[in-house]
Amino acid sequence: MSKDLSREERLAAQLRANLKRRKAQKKAMASDEASRPDADSDHASPGLSNRAGEG
């Protein structure tokens, strides 16, 4: 039983770390976008693909 609990604690810690990292990345991307006054709306998210035309 304690083995399961430690596994749950470990997974919860990984989830918290992942959430923290993703929030930091989102904040960094937002500040980067705000610092570029000539950013086009078409190129606002270069890391994301446009999947509307796929499929």
MODELLER restraints for C-alpha pairs under 7 A, 6 or more apart:
rsr = mdl.restraints
at = mdl.atoms
